[in-house]
Amino acid sequence: MASNGEPILQVRDLVKHFPLNQGIVVKRQIGAIKAVDGVSFDLHRGETLGIVGESGCGKSTLAKLLMALETPTSGSVRVAGNDLAHAKGAELKRIRRNIQMVMQDPYTSLNPRMTVGDIVGEPFEIHSEVAPKGDRRKKVQDLLEVVGLNPDHINRYPHQFSGGQRQRIGIARGLALQPEIIVCDEPVSALDVSIQAQVINLLERLQNEFDLAYIFIAHDLSVVRHISDRVAVMYLGKIVEIGKDTQIYDRPTHPYTQALLSAVPVPDPEGRENRERIILQGDPPSPANPPSGCRFRTRCWKAQEICAEEEPLLQIRPGADHPSACHFAEVHDVVHAS
C-alpha cells in the first residue's frame, strides 16, 4: 500500500531520443526515434506503480533510464532527492545502489557459468561496504531463504532450476543491496500462469516486509491490477492516463485505455457476451515520425480537428477524478459494460 510523505522517486519531463543517422563515412542525423518523450510521475515508499502499453510504447526504455543504463536526452530522475540522470562516478554508484532491477527473462538474465551463490553475491563485489567478504556466503544464503529457495543450493548452477526458481534468484540478486526501489521489467511474462501467481505473491510479501517501492512494467493488465496501487498507461513514448488502480480499471477516461481494457479476457461467459469490445484500426505510428497533436488521434474514433492541431495535456478533465491526455476524455466503463 502506498505511503505518504516525500516521493522516493521523482521523474520530470524525461526524454530519450535515439538518433537516426545516414551515411557510412560521413554520418549525419536525419531524424530521431522518440522512445520516451516527456514522462513525469512520482513514486512513494511502499507503493507500486504499474506501467502498461503496447510493445514499442517506450516502457523498457523508461526502465533503462530509471536504472541509468541509458542517458536521457533531457529531463531528470531523482532517487531519494539525488539526481540520478546527471550523476557520475562515485556519486552515481552510490545512488544506483538504492534502485535495482528484476529482468524479464529468467533464462537469459542469469550467467550460466556462475553458481547461484556467485550471481546473488555479485553486487557485494561492486559494493563491498554492504557485506564484508567473511559475511557474504551467509548473506547470500539468507537472501535465498527470503525468496523461498533452499540455502543449501548455493553452489548449484542456473540450469538446475526451473523458470520460477530462476526468477526468484533474480529477485534475490535485486534485494542484495537493500534498495528502496525495484524496477520490475515484465518479471512474469516468461512464466507459466500458476508460477506467475507465486512470483507476484512473493513480490507483495517482500514489499510489505522491506517497505519496497516497485515500478512494475507488464503487458498483462490483470497482473498489473493485482499488484499495483497506481497505473500509468503509455502510448508512443508518453503517459496518456494515470491514476489509482480502481480509477483506471473502473473509470477509464482515455480512449486508448478503454480499448486496452476491452481486450482483457473475461472468465465469465455471460460477461463476455454483454461486454463492449473496442477494436482499434491500423498500426501504431512510428516513434520516428509521431502524428502532430495527439499521438493517438490516427487510431481514435473521437478524433477531431483540434486533436491534430493541439497536443492534449495530461490533466484532470471535467467529470473525471484522475489525469488523462485527451481533449474529449470521459468516463466509459468497458470492463463491466452490459
PyMOL commands that set and color helices and strands:
alter all, ss='L'
color gray80, all
select helices_A, chain A and resi 59-66+89-96+116-126+133-146+151-155+158-160+163-175+193-210+221-227+245-250+255-262+269-274+297-299+305-309
alter helices_A, ss='H'
color red, helices_A
select strands_A, chain A and resi 9-22+28-43+48-52+74-79+82-83+99-102+181-185+213-217+230-235+238-244+315-316+323-324
alter strands_A, ss='S'
color yellow, strands_A
deselect
rebuild
show_as cartoon
